[in-house]
């Protein structure tokens, strides 16, 4: 009988481990480039990475751009990072970050036309609540007669019911931050970073391209749980706080 109990116990553990392994699937960052602003169309280029980083093969990407009629554009670097599954640390929350550099040659095909870079990842489970979604975009534009960088951060919860889309626009070098409030949401949630870029070279010499080094950070703001808030405010471990409160009550009695 004891042997049967041991067998059933082992089988139970194996079943639980199998279920947990099925639930703990790893998420991946996906990086895509689209013609124009329609991100529902098929991308010119797409690649996937790991849970916390993805890097575009710029040789393949630039070849795909040329083949799609955007030969004026050339990416020097393009990639993304995240802290999936997120954090409850104040000032951190969950985030995805897009980083890239784009140059434009005068007279090339597609010069001045918009292209859109999208970084996306699902499976974020922290923080479980947060007051806002923040989009911070930076641009370092040089040698361009006109430039536009539109950035949108998108938050979608597990039901698709809670969505925030802060949007910003840059037409010269600088940085801009926008935020949108978040209603209570169901986890896991998905973060999207959408950056639409267009450049026209100031020099009509194709050997002197214009350029834009850009970043877009999409992040949630964590709300501390009560226990974390107590520890943050007092700088003491929670058990010491509780003991102190009990002593005060006894002294008052």
N, C-alpha and C positions, 0 to 999 in steps of 0.2 A: 504493500500500500504506500509506504513511504517513497518507494522508487517511482510509482505512478505520480505521486504528488510532485516529486522533483522534475519529472518529465513535463507535466502540465505547466509547472512554473517556468521552465526553460522555453517551452513553446509560447507561453504568454509574453515573455520578454522579447522573443524573436519577432512576434507579431507587432508589439509596440514599437520596436526599433524600426521595423519596416514602414509602419505608418508615419513615424517621425521623419524618416528619411524621405518619404514621399512629400511631406509637407514642407520640408526645409530645402526646397529647390533653390538654387542660386539664381539671382537675377543678373541681367547683363545690360550694359550701356549700349545703345544703338545710336549711331551717328549717320545722318543722311544729308544729302545736298539735292535741292529741288530747283527746277527752272521756274522763275517767277515767284509768285507768292502762294500758289496752290499746293499745300502740303498733303492734299488727299490724292494727288496724282502720283504716278510712279516716279521714284527719285532718279536723278542722273547717276547718283553714286550712293551706296550704303555699305556700312560695315558694322560689325558687333565686336565688343571687347569683353572684359571681365566685369565683375560686380562694381569695381571702383575706378576703372580707367578704360579708355578706348583711344586708338590713334589711327588716323586716316593714312593710307598709302598715297602720298601726294602725286607720285608718278602716275598711278592708275587714275586717281581723281582728276588730275589736270588733263589727261588724255580723254577722259569721259566728258569733261567740260567742252573741250575742243570738238568732240564728235557731236555734241548736242547744240552746237552753234554759239558757244561762249568761249571761243579761243582767246579773246582778249584777257580773260581772267586766269590767274595762276595762284594757287595756294602755296605758300612757303611751308607752313605747318598748319595742322588742324587736328584737334583732339578734345577729349572731355574727361572729367573726373567727377567722382561723387563720394559721399560717405555712407552709402547704402549699408545697413538698413536705417540709418539716421541716428540721432543722438538726443538725449534729454538735457544735455548740458546747455545752460543759459548762454545765449549768443551764438549757438551752433545750430541746433535743430537738425533738419535734413537739407541737403543741397546737391545741386549738379552745377558744374562749371564748364563752359565752352571757351576754348582758347584757340585763336587762329591769326594768321596774317595772309592778306589777300592783296595781290598787285594787279594792275591793269595796264595794258599796252595800248598806245594810241592807234586808232584805225583798225584794231582787231575785231573779229566778229563778236557781237554781243556787248560791246563796250557801252556802259551806262545802263544796261538792262539789269533788272533785279534777279538775284539768286537767293535762296533761303537755306540756311544751315539749321538742322533740327537735331538736338540731343535729347534723348528720352530714356527713362528707366522707371520700371514699376517695382513693386515689392517693398516699398518703404513702410516700416512699422513703427518708427519713432520720429518725432514725438507723437503720442496718441491724441494730443490736442495742441492747438496753436492759434494765436489770434490773427495771424496775417501771413500772406505770401509776399515776398519781396523780390523784385527784379532789379539788379544793378548791372548797368552796361557801361563799358568804357570803349573809347575809340581813339586811335592815334593816327590821324589822317595826314598824309603829306603828298605833295605833287599832284593833287587832284583839283580840277576846275569845279567839279561838283561831286558831292558824296552824300550818301544817305545810309543810315544804319538804324533800322527799326527792330526793337527787341521786345519779345513777349514771353512772359513766364506763364505756364499753365499748370494748375493743380487739379487732379481728378481723383476722387476717393473711390473706394471699392465698389460703390453702387453707381458711380457716375453722377450722383446728385449734387455734390458739392464741388463747384468749379470756380477758380479765381484766375483772372487773366490780366495782371498789370502789364501795361505797355509803355515803352519809352521811345523817343526818337532823337538821334544825333545827326547833325549835318556838318559838324566840325569836331576837332579833337576835344575830348572832355569826358565827363562821367555824369551819369544821371541815375537816380534811384526812384522807383515807384513801388507802391504797395497796394494790396487789396485784402480786405478782411476775409477770414475763413469762418464759416459756420461750423458747428460740431460735425466731425466727419468720421467715416468708417475706414478702418485700415484693412488691408494695405492700400497705400495710395501711390499715384504716379506723378512724376515731375517731368515737365517738358520745357526745353529752352529753344525758342524759335528766333533766329537772327536773320533778317532780310537785309542784304547788302547791295549797293550799286555804286559804281565809281566811273568817273570820266577823267582821263589823264589831262593835266594842265599843259604838259608839253606835247606837241604834236610829233615829236621825235619818238618813234616806237622803241628806241633804245633807252629812253628815260621814262620808265613807268611811274604811275602814281601808286600809292600803297595805303593800306589800312591795317594796323595791328589792332585786334579787337578781343574783348572778353565779354561774357554774359554769365552772371551768377544768379541762379534761381534758388531761393531758400525759404524755408518755413522758420517761424520763431517759436521756440519751445516755451511752454508754460510749465513752471516747476510744480511737481506734486507737493502736497502739504509737508511731507517729511523732509523732502529736499529743500523746501523753502525755509523750514525751521533751521536746518543745519547751515544753510547759506547765511541766514541772518545772524545766527549766534556764533558761528564758527566752532561749534562744539558738536560732538557726536550726539545723535538723537537719544540714546539711553541716558546720558548725563542731563539732557534737557528734561526728560521725563522725571528723573530722580529729583531734580531741583524743584519741579512743580509739586511733586508729592510731599517734599519736605516743607514747602510753604503752606500747603493745606494742613499738614499736621500741626505746624506751629500756630496757625490761626485757630485750630480747634482747641 
